[in-house]
């Protein structure tokens, strides 16, 4: 099943006009035919069905015949992750986290962060592609790069995973039965002692993910997947 991600589409719309780049993809790469039925989502819970009314590499138009609303997931996970120096690895995380159903992603800037800039437009394209591929009807919210000590979340429980010393609780003991949680993952080199102290002062719980030392993107995906599985 093919799905198209059209964030501008609203339930009141009867037609949708694809931009030229997507129109070219539909007409020449996917080789769709006039009148063919397609599925679309705006990433906000709406699922649309329609037929291709105009088919051209310059302009494709779909006539919307049906729209349904899918309730939001019961469990929402907010991931705050320091982008990796190798951007490919962070983009891999964005893709897989979207496929799994992450609710929100905040790239965080830490003391040891080697990547201090982020191309948000490219990141959103990675997310859009993953929404289409995974048939998700909710797209995650992607925040701009945010200094750690300016980070905010509405989650009911906030956890920080790190490799430093000090008391830490296994993730499963804190995340179980939590429908709205947030997990912070630091950069290569981990969070500094100062950042861990700041987190504890702000009632952020310390967790560990096991004995192995994981890469940033691996730790982020493991913690997200664990939280989702524990709260199915």
C-alpha positions as CSV (number, residue, x, y, z in Angstrom):
1,X,0.0,0.0,0.0
2,X,1.3,3.4,-1.0
3,X,0.8,6.4,1.4
4,X,1.6,10.0,0.7
5,X,2.4,12.6,3.4
6,X,0.5,15.8,2.9
7,X,0.7,17.9,6.0
8,X,-1.2,20.8,4.5
9,X,-4.3,18.7,3.7
10,X,-7.3,19.3,6.0
11,X,-10.6,17.3,6.4
12,X,-12.5,20.0,4.7
13,X,-10.5,19.8,1.4
14,X,-12.0,18.1,-1.6
15,X,-8.8,18.2,-3.7
16,X,-5.1,18.3,-3.2
17,X,-2.4,19.5,-5.6
18,X,1.0,17.9,-5.2
19,X,4.1,20.0,-5.6
20,X,6.2,19.5,-8.8
21,X,8.8,17.3,-7.3
22,X,6.2,14.9,-5.8
23,X,4.2,15.0,-9.0
24,X,7.2,13.9,-11.0
25,X,7.8,11.1,-8.6
26,X,4.1,10.0,-8.8
27,X,4.0,10.1,-12.6
28,X,7.5,8.9,-13.7
29,X,8.8,6.8,-10.8
30,X,5.7,5.3,-9.3
31,X,4.0,5.2,-12.7
32,X,0.6,5.9,-11.3
33,X,-2.4,6.0,-13.7
34,X,-5.2,8.5,-14.1
35,X,-8.1,7.5,-11.8
36,X,-6.0,5.3,-9.6
37,X,-6.9,5.3,-5.9
38,X,-4.3,6.5,-3.4
39,X,-4.0,7.0,0.3
40,X,-2.8,10.2,2.1
41,X,-2.3,11.4,5.6
42,X,-1.6,14.9,7.0
43,X,0.3,13.4,10.0
44,X,-2.3,14.8,12.4
45,X,-4.5,11.7,12.6
46,X,-6.4,12.1,9.4
47,X,-6.4,9.4,6.7
48,X,-7.6,10.3,3.2
49,X,-8.5,8.3,0.2
50,X,-8.9,9.7,-3.3
51,X,-8.3,9.2,-7.0
52,X,-5.8,10.9,-9.3
53,X,-7.8,13.4,-11.3
54,X,-4.8,15.1,-13.0
55,X,-1.6,13.2,-13.7
56,X,1.4,15.0,-15.0
57,X,5.1,15.3,-14.1
58,X,4.4,19.0,-13.5
59,X,1.2,18.7,-11.6
60,X,-0.8,15.9,-10.0
61,X,-4.2,16.5,-8.5
62,X,-6.1,14.1,-6.3
63,X,-9.8,14.2,-5.7
64,X,-10.6,13.3,-2.1
65,X,-13.5,10.9,-1.7
66,X,-13.1,9.9,2.0
67,X,-11.5,11.1,5.2
68,X,-11.3,9.3,8.6
69,X,-9.8,10.3,11.9
70,X,-7.6,7.9,13.8
71,X,-7.4,8.5,17.6
72,X,-4.0,9.4,18.9
73,X,-1.8,6.7,20.5
74,X,-2.4,6.0,24.2
75,X,1.4,6.1,24.9
76,X,3.4,9.2,24.0
77,X,7.2,9.2,24.2
78,X,9.2,12.5,24.0
79,X,12.9,11.8,23.0
80,X,15.5,14.5,23.7
81,X,18.6,13.4,21.9
82,X,22.0,15.1,21.2
83,X,22.6,14.9,17.5
84,X,25.7,12.9,16.6
85,X,28.8,14.2,14.8
86,X,28.1,11.8,12.0
87,X,24.8,13.1,10.7
88,X,23.9,9.9,9.0
89,X,23.6,8.2,12.4
90,X,21.2,10.9,13.7
91,X,19.1,10.7,10.5
92,X,18.9,6.9,11.0
93,X,17.5,7.5,14.5
94,X,15.0,10.0,13.1
95,X,13.8,7.5,10.6
96,X,13.5,4.5,12.9
97,X,12.0,6.5,15.8
98,X,9.3,7.8,13.4
99,X,8.6,4.2,12.2
100,X,8.2,3.1,15.9
101,X,5.8,5.9,16.7
102,X,7.8,8.5,18.7
103,X,5.6,11.5,19.7
104,X,8.1,14.3,19.8
105,X,11.9,14.7,19.2
106,X,14.0,17.5,20.6
107,X,17.6,17.7,19.5
108,X,19.6,18.9,22.5
109,X,22.8,20.9,22.6
110,X,25.1,19.7,25.4
111,X,28.5,20.6,26.8
112,X,30.2,17.8,24.9
113,X,28.2,18.1,21.7
114,X,30.3,18.0,18.6
115,X,27.4,18.9,16.3
116,X,26.2,22.4,17.1
117,X,24.1,23.1,14.0
118,X,21.2,21.1,12.5
119,X,19.4,21.4,9.1
120,X,15.8,21.1,10.4
121,X,14.4,21.0,6.8
122,X,16.4,18.0,5.9
123,X,15.5,16.3,9.2
124,X,11.8,16.9,8.4
125,X,12.3,15.3,5.0
126,X,13.7,12.2,6.7
127,X,10.6,12.1,9.0
128,X,8.2,12.6,6.1
129,X,9.7,9.7,4.2
130,X,9.5,7.5,7.3
131,X,5.8,8.5,7.8
132,X,5.0,7.4,4.2
133,X,7.0,4.2,4.4
134,X,5.6,3.0,7.8
135,X,1.9,4.1,7.1
136,X,1.8,6.2,10.2
137,X,-1.0,8.7,10.5
138,X,0.7,10.7,13.2
139,X,4.0,12.5,12.4
140,X,6.3,13.3,15.3
141,X,6.9,16.9,16.3
142,X,10.5,17.9,15.6
143,X,11.8,20.8,17.7
144,X,14.8,23.1,16.8
145,X,18.2,22.4,18.3
146,X,17.7,23.4,22.0
147,X,20.4,23.9,24.7
148,X,20.0,21.3,27.4
149,X,19.3,23.7,30.2
150,X,16.6,25.4,28.2
151,X,14.8,22.1,27.5
152,X,11.2,21.8,28.6
153,X,8.7,19.0,28.3
154,X,5.1,18.3,29.4
155,X,5.8,14.6,30.1
156,X,4.7,13.2,33.5
157,X,8.0,11.6,34.1
158,X,11.4,12.6,32.7
159,X,14.5,10.3,32.6
160,X,18.1,10.8,31.7
161,X,20.3,7.9,30.6
162,X,24.0,8.2,31.2
163,X,27.1,6.1,31.8
164,X,28.5,8.1,34.7
165,X,28.6,7.1,38.4
166,X,25.8,7.5,40.8
167,X,22.5,5.8,41.6
168,X,20.5,4.8,38.5
169,X,17.3,2.8,38.1
170,X,16.7,0.3,35.4
171,X,14.5,1.9,32.7
172,X,11.8,-0.7,33.0
173,X,11.2,0.2,36.7
174,X,10.5,3.9,35.9
175,X,8.8,3.8,32.5
176,X,6.3,1.0,33.1
177,X,2.7,2.3,33.4
178,X,3.8,5.7,32.2
179,X,1.6,6.9,29.2
180,X,3.5,10.2,28.9
181,X,7.2,10.1,29.4
182,X,10.4,11.8,28.2
183,X,13.9,10.3,27.9
184,X,17.1,12.3,27.5
185,X,20.1,10.9,25.7
186,X,23.5,12.7,25.6
187,X,26.2,13.1,23.0
188,X,29.3,11.1,22.3
189,X,31.2,11.4,25.5
190,X,28.0,11.5,27.5
191,X,26.5,14.2,29.7
192,X,28.9,16.1,32.0
193,X,28.8,15.9,35.8
194,X,27.4,19.4,35.8
195,X,24.6,18.5,33.4
196,X,23.7,15.4,35.5
197,X,23.6,17.6,38.6
198,X,21.3,20.1,36.8
199,X,19.0,17.2,35.8
200,X,18.7,15.9,39.3
201,X,18.0,19.4,40.7
202,X,15.1,19.5,38.1
203,X,13.6,16.2,39.3
204,X,14.9,14.3,36.2
205,X,15.3,10.6,37.1
206,X,18.5,8.8,36.4
207,X,18.2,5.5,34.4
208,X,20.5,2.9,32.9
209,X,19.9,0.7,29.8
210,X,22.0,-2.3,30.7
211,X,25.7,-3.1,31.0
212,X,26.7,-2.4,27.4
213,X,28.0,1.0,26.4
214,X,25.8,2.1,23.6
215,X,26.2,4.7,20.9
216,X,24.0,7.8,21.1
217,X,21.6,6.7,18.4
218,X,21.5,3.1,19.6
219,X,20.7,4.2,23.2
220,X,18.0,6.5,22.0
221,X,16.3,3.8,19.9
222,X,16.6,1.1,22.6
223,X,15.1,3.4,25.2
224,X,12.2,4.5,22.9
225,X,11.5,0.9,21.9
226,X,11.6,-0.3,25.5
227,X,9.2,2.4,26.7
228,X,6.8,1.6,23.9
229,X,6.8,-2.1,24.6
230,X,6.4,-1.7,28.4
231,X,3.3,0.4,27.9
232,X,1.4,-1.4,25.1
